[in-house]
Amino acid sequence: MLQWPIRAVVLLVVARLPLGVELDGFGNAFLAAVLIGMLGTILIWPLKVVLGLPWAITSLGGLIWPVTWLFDWGISILLFGLAAWLMEGFRLRYGLRSAVLGAVVYSVLSAVVLRMLGLEVSFTRT
């Protein structure tokens, strides 16, 4: 819960960049950060079950790590886009392009800021 305000500020920074991510203020950014986190908690296992077989085949059971990395990024992008779709005040102006760019920048910035504050997180699981 301590991470949510930090992630909300990062989300506001992402919204200021020309990526097509739009937010209506800090309150919506905070709710979006909470929603992204909650969706990740609720949907991560079902998504990994559904994507498990394609992941295992394409990555040879995890031997080809870039494929695993891409699947993790794909899940992050899906969660970011789903949060924008579910919430008023959080929009992706350019659709998939905004979801991809926004999720990647949000994940990287969140991980960097949280690590600077002494909290360890993965770049793809933020």
Secondary structure, 3 states (H helix, E strand, C coil): CCHHHHHHHHHHHHHHCCCCEEECCHHHHHHHHHHHHHHHHHHHHHHHHHHHHHHHHHCCCCCCHHHHHHHHHHHHHHHHHHHHHHCCCEEECCCHHHHHHHHHHHHHHHHHHHHHCCCCCCCCCC
